[in-house]
Amino acid sequence: MRVAALVRSVNAGALAPVAGLRRPSGIHKQPVDRIEVRDPGPKRGGLGSGVVGDAIYSRKHHGGQTQAVYAVAREELDWWGAQLDRDLADGMFGENLTTSGIDVDAAEVGEQWRVGATLLEVCGPRVPCATFAKHLGEPRWVRRFTEHGRTGAYLAVREPGVIEPGDPIDVVHRPGHGLTVPMFFRACSSATRASTAARTALASLFWTSATRAVTSFCTAVNRFCTSATASRTTSTARSVTPTLARTGLSASVLMSNLAVAMSFSFWWGVVMPVGWRRAR
């Protein structure tokens, strides 16, 4: 019998000291009754966390649109608990959503989840850091976590709202390109050589996004020119706004595809070659 995919716990935290670090951190997450999620905007100048009231200290590495909410499967916490011979409470990895019944790490980049009244989109993996290692207090933690490769997923908030424990998680869109969160993590990690499957999936996603962006742009320009030609006899003040409206240009769709294409261009052309050289 299939187990229902649910939110087991929603977690948030305030800034607090971490043993071994000189600065505080927001990694200490505790279960709460509910959380309100929204698009926090860009890392620089934005609101930080996608969870209202959740603290982030280092906005250079955390928060922003593509790291708005962090999800980890309860099953993954249980696996690590057995490996470490200790109990790991919900929120122990600093996650905002502790899930059950869904394999978070099997999600594809760009996959969308309906969680309660919200819509969340899978953006990529969590990269382990020194703060995470100090928080767990486990030796060689960054390396062990990296080698395991199941990091949980960062999510963007496409539709804001409130999330509570027990809310169902429904996968409403799966891109089908095959680039899962662990595959993305392995491909972009400087500690490992990207596999052929990972490189192929990254290339496929890049070209798909780039093609969609260019196609959207060309279609919009064509519609604009056609509408502008038909509107030449009307006054500029009265025709410009309707003409733009008739183009059907979706700025969010266009910019989203351009952003994905540019991001993967960076990873493909800069980060991954550096990682390959270090792995040799």
QUIKA-V52075 format. One record per residue. N is the residue number from 1. NEAR is the number of other C-alpha atoms within 12 Angstrom. Layout:
BEGIN
n: {N | N}
near: {NEAR | NEAR}
END
This chain:
BEGIN
n: {1 | 2 | 3 | 4 | 5 | 6 | 7 | 8 | 9 | 10 | 11 | 12 | 13 | 14 | 15 | 16 | 17 | 18 | 19 | 20 | 21 | 22 | 23 | 24 | 25 | 26 | 27 | 28 | 29 | 30 | 31 | 32 | 33 | 34 | 35 | 36 | 37 | 38 | 39 | 40 | 41 | 42 | 43 | 44 | 45 | 46 | 47 | 48 | 49 | 50 | 51 | 52 | 53 | 54 | 55 | 56 | 57 | 58 | 59 | 60 | 61 | 62 | 63 | 64 | 65 | 66 | 67 | 68 | 69 | 70 | 71 | 72 | 73 | 74 | 75 | 76 | 77 | 78 | 79 | 80 | 81 | 82 | 83 | 84 | 85 | 86 | 87 | 88 | 89 | 90 | 91 | 92 | 93 | 94 | 95 | 96 | 97 | 98 | 99 | 100 | 101 | 102 | 103 | 104 | 105 | 106 | 107 | 108 | 109 | 110 | 111 | 112 | 113 | 114 | 115 | 116 | 117 | 118 | 119 | 120 | 121 | 122 | 123 | 124 | 125 | 126 | 127 | 128 | 129 | 130 | 131 | 132 | 133 | 134 | 135 | 136 | 137 | 138 | 139 | 140 | 141 | 142 | 143 | 144 | 145 | 146 | 147 | 148 | 149 | 150 | 151 | 152 | 153 | 154 | 155 | 156 | 157 | 158 | 159 | 160 | 161 | 162 | 163 | 164 | 165 | 166 | 167 | 168 | 169 | 170 | 171 | 172 | 173 | 174 | 175 | 176 | 177 | 178 | 179 | 180 | 181 | 182 | 183 | 184 | 185 | 186 | 187 | 188 | 189 | 190 | 191 | 192 | 193 | 194 | 195 | 196 | 197 | 198 | 199 | 200 | 201 | 202 | 203 | 204 | 205 | 206 | 207 | 208 | 209 | 210 | 211 | 212 | 213 | 214 | 215 | 216 | 217 | 218 | 219 | 220 | 221 | 222 | 223 | 224 | 225 | 226 | 227 | 228 | 229 | 230 | 231 | 232 | 233 | 234 | 235 | 236 | 237 | 238 | 239 | 240 | 241 | 242 | 243 | 244 | 245 | 246 | 247 | 248 | 249 | 250 | 251 | 252 | 253 | 254 | 255 | 256 | 257 | 258 | 259 | 260 | 261 | 262 | 263 | 264 | 265 | 266 | 267 | 268 | 269 | 270 | 271 | 272 | 273 | 274 | 275 | 276 | 277 | 278 | 279 | 280}
near: {4 | 7 | 12 | 18 | 27 | 32 | 37 | 35 | 33 | 42 | 42 | 39 | 31 | 22 | 21 | 21 | 19 | 22 | 18 | 16 | 16 | 12 | 18 | 22 | 30 | 35 | 39 | 33 | 32 | 29 | 26 | 24 | 18 | 27 | 34 | 32 | 40 | 35 | 32 | 34 | 23 | 22 | 24 | 17 | 14 | 22 | 27 | 33 | 46 | 43 | 41 | 28 | 24 | 39 | 31 | 36 | 26 | 21 | 25 | 16 | 23 | 37 | 39 | 32 | 36 | 38 | 42 | 45 | 50 | 47 | 51 | 46 | 39 | 34 | 26 | 35 | 32 | 23 | 19 | 27 | 20 | 13 | 17 | 18 | 12 | 16 | 17 | 26 | 28 | 34 | 34 | 38 | 43 | 44 | 44 | 49 | 48 | 46 | 41 | 30 | 25 | 30 | 29 | 44 | 36 | 29 | 40 | 36 | 40 | 37 | 33 | 30 | 36 | 31 | 37 | 27 | 23 | 30 | 31 | 42 | 39 | 41 | 40 | 41 | 40 | 40 | 35 | 31 | 24 | 26 | 32 | 31 | 27 | 26 | 30 | 31 | 20 | 21 | 15 | 17 | 24 | 26 | 21 | 20 | 35 | 28 | 20 | 22 | 30 | 34 | 40 | 46 | 49 | 42 | 48 | 39 | 38 | 31 | 24 | 26 | 23 | 25 | 39 | 29 | 27 | 22 | 29 | 27 | 34 | 27 | 27 | 19 | 19 | 21 | 22 | 18 | 27 | 25 | 36 | 36 | 38 | 37 | 36 | 47 | 42 | 38 | 37 | 36 | 35 | 26 | 27 | 28 | 26 | 32 | 21 | 15 | 20 | 28 | 28 | 20 | 29 | 38 | 28 | 24 | 34 | 30 | 25 | 23 | 30 | 27 | 20 | 23 | 28 | 21 | 21 | 26 | 25 | 18 | 21 | 26 | 21 | 20 | 21 | 25 | 19 | 18 | 24 | 26 | 15 | 16 | 21 | 16 | 13 | 16 | 13 | 14 | 12 | 14 | 20 | 22 | 17 | 19 | 28 | 24 | 17 | 23 | 24 | 23 | 23 | 20 | 18 | 15 | 21 | 25 | 21 | 25 | 28 | 27 | 24 | 32 | 28 | 22 | 27 | 31 | 23 | 19 | 28 | 31 | 20 | 17 | 25 | 30 | 24 | 22 | 23 | 24 | 16 | 15 | 14 | 12}
END
